[in-house]
Amino acid sequence: MVKTSVVILNWNGKKLLEQFLPSVLAHSWSDVCNVVVADNGSTDNSVEFLKANYPAVPLIIFDKNYGFADGYNKAIQQTDSEYVVLLNSDVETTEDTRIQR
């Protein structure tokens, strides 16, 4: 079991994922932290982009947009971690925000 999951809720945010997901992955230690993208029924090719460019990133795909709170709650229910960090898709992380435990 991974100790911490960082869950990013996405809805038609392909451009945001292109811009900010690389920094999140670079500053998350994969042995203790799992970055997960939960797609809230996007229609902008976000899912295809993630599958093609980040195949190792776990992807939760919802059949429709459940909104902010319900989307995150549904995603949390599908994680198997002791801790969950909810991160907006427009957040750029830096070395100082390294998620370790």
C-alpha positions as CSV (number, residue, x, y, z in Angstrom):
1,M,0.0,0.0,0.0
2,V,1.2,3.5,-0.9
3,K,1.3,5.8,2.1
4,T,0.1,8.9,0.4
5,S,-2.0,9.6,-2.8
6,V,-2.0,12.9,-4.5
7,V,-5.4,13.1,-6.3
8,I,-5.8,15.7,-9.1
9,L,-9.4,16.1,-10.2
10,N,-9.6,17.0,-13.9
11,W,-12.4,18.3,-16.1
12,N,-11.4,19.5,-19.5
13,G,-8.1,20.6,-18.2
14,K,-5.7,19.1,-20.8
15,K,-3.8,22.3,-21.1
16,L,-3.4,22.6,-17.3
17,L,-2.2,18.9,-17.1
18,E,0.3,19.6,-19.9
19,Q,1.6,22.6,-17.9
20,F,1.5,21.5,-14.3
21,L,1.5,17.7,-14.0
22,P,5.2,17.4,-14.8
23,S,6.1,19.5,-11.7
24,V,3.9,17.4,-9.5
25,L,5.4,14.2,-10.7
26,A,8.9,15.6,-10.4
27,H,8.4,16.5,-6.7
28,S,6.5,13.4,-5.6
29,W,8.5,10.4,-4.4
30,S,7.1,7.4,-6.1
31,D,8.0,4.9,-3.4
32,V,5.8,6.7,-0.8
33,C,3.5,8.8,-2.9
34,N,1.2,8.0,-5.8
35,V,-0.1,10.7,-8.1
36,V,-3.6,9.9,-9.4
37,V,-5.6,11.8,-11.9
38,A,-9.4,11.5,-11.6
39,D,-11.1,12.6,-14.8
40,N,-14.6,14.1,-14.3
41,G,-16.1,13.3,-17.6
42,S,-13.8,15.4,-19.8
43,T,-14.5,15.9,-23.5
44,D,-11.2,17.7,-24.4
45,N,-9.0,14.6,-25.0
46,S,-7.5,14.9,-21.5
47,V,-7.8,11.1,-21.0
48,E,-6.1,10.3,-24.3
49,F,-3.4,12.8,-23.5
50,L,-2.7,11.2,-20.1
51,K,-2.8,7.6,-21.5
52,A,-0.3,8.6,-24.3
53,N,2.1,10.8,-22.3
54,Y,1.8,9.5,-18.7
55,P,0.8,5.8,-18.9
56,A,2.2,5.1,-15.5
57,V,0.0,7.7,-13.8
58,P,-3.1,5.9,-12.4
59,L,-6.3,7.3,-14.0
60,I,-9.8,7.1,-12.6
61,I,-12.3,7.8,-15.3
62,F,-15.8,9.0,-14.3
63,D,-18.7,8.7,-16.8
64,K,-19.8,12.2,-16.1
65,N,-18.9,15.4,-14.3
66,Y,-19.7,14.9,-10.7
67,G,-18.6,18.4,-9.7
68,F,-15.8,19.4,-7.4
69,A,-16.8,17.8,-4.0
70,D,-18.4,14.7,-5.3
71,G,-15.6,14.1,-7.9
72,Y,-13.0,14.3,-5.2
73,N,-15.0,12.2,-2.8
74,K,-15.5,9.5,-5.4
75,A,-11.8,9.5,-6.2
76,I,-10.8,9.3,-2.6
77,Q,-13.0,6.2,-2.3
78,Q,-11.0,4.5,-5.0
79,T,-7.6,5.2,-3.4
80,D,-5.9,2.7,-1.1
81,S,-3.7,5.1,0.9
82,E,-3.3,6.2,4.5
83,Y,-3.2,9.8,3.5
84,V,-4.8,11.7,0.5
85,V,-3.7,15.1,-0.8
86,L,-6.2,16.9,-2.9
87,L,-4.4,19.0,-5.5
88,N,-6.0,21.3,-8.0
89,S,-4.9,20.8,-11.6
90,D,-3.5,24.3,-11.9
91,V,-0.9,23.9,-9.1
92,E,2.8,23.9,-9.9
93,T,4.9,22.3,-7.2
94,T,8.5,23.1,-6.5
95,E,11.4,21.3,-4.7
96,D,10.2,22.9,-1.4
97,T,6.8,21.2,-1.8
98,R,8.1,17.7,-2.1
99,I,5.6,15.2,-0.9
100,Q,7.4,12.5,1.0
101,R,5.2,11.0,3.7
